[in-house]
Amino acid sequence: MKFGVVTFPGSNCDQDMVYILEKVLKQEVVSLWHKERDLKGVDMVVLPGGFSFGDYFKDIKIASKKESFPLFMNSVESIFKDRVLLVGDSAHFIHPMAGQGLNLGIRDIIFLEKIIDRKNYLDIGLRGFLRKYERARKEDVSQMGFLTLGLNWIFSKKSSIVTGVIEKGMGVLDKSKFLKQQLIKKAIS
């Protein structure tokens, strides 16, 4: 399978995706500049997330007071339409506090490769194939999203009761080798 990874000026996730596809999954990969119209015969286009301008603008001056916005989990209603499949941050994004967005994207690609190899599909653009992939990935993405939302909610509370419960819970976690192993396993799986 031949993958095309879209690159934007100053983006930082495109090279991570190229590395995973080429070195880890042993797939053919071409870089696609964001303004290109030629897809170079790729079977799958990957649109990685990340900073879209990075160091492109070097002399930015602060012109107003600092603003903030709430971070939340969101996803598209369906991750496929008309033979186009969304993978990674284009299909779902979660609160960045846990740093798991890239891991979810990598698991998307690994799972996609597994189901392609398992059944030896001739046409992965068919609705049945895309729907099967969508259903299979929904649980993992939802679990990680709700975990990060819950952690954000817990750690953003200023109540002494909530703080006490967190301290007790972290103490139990710190003493439990089993719980630590389960959390690590989930984070890196």
C-alpha positions, 0 to 999 in steps of 0.5 A: 500500500502506498501512503501520501502524508500531507505537509504544511509549512512548519508542521511537526507531525508529518515526519512522525507519521512518515517515520511510523509508516516507513520504518515501523510499518514498512509501507511505501510513503510519499510526502505531499505538499499541501498545495499539490493537486497530484496525489502521486498514485497513493492509496491512502492520504494521511493528514497529520495534526500538529502546529500548522505554522510552527517557526514560520512566523519568527517575529510575533509580538504580543498585541493583546491580553492573553486569552484562553478557550476550553479544551474538549474532545470532539470527533466527526459524525462519520470518519468516511464518505465517498471512499475517503477515510479520515485517520488520526487527528482529522477523525478525532481530537482529544484534550492534549493533557495526556499526550495521547493524540499521536498514539491514537493516530498511530493505533488507527494506522496499525489497525487499518494495516491489520484488517487490510492484511487479514482479509487481503482486500482488493478495494479498501474504499468500499463502504463495508470495509470503511464501516468495519474500520470505523466501528472497530476504532470507535471504542478505543478513541472514546475511552481515551477521550473520556479518560482525558476529559475526566482527568481534566475535570478532576484536576481543574477542581479547586475543592478541598474535598476533590483534592483530598480524593485525588490525593488518596487515589494517587496514593493507592495508584502509587502503591499498586504495581498492577494498576500502574502496569495497566495504565502504562499498557493502555497508554503505549498500546 
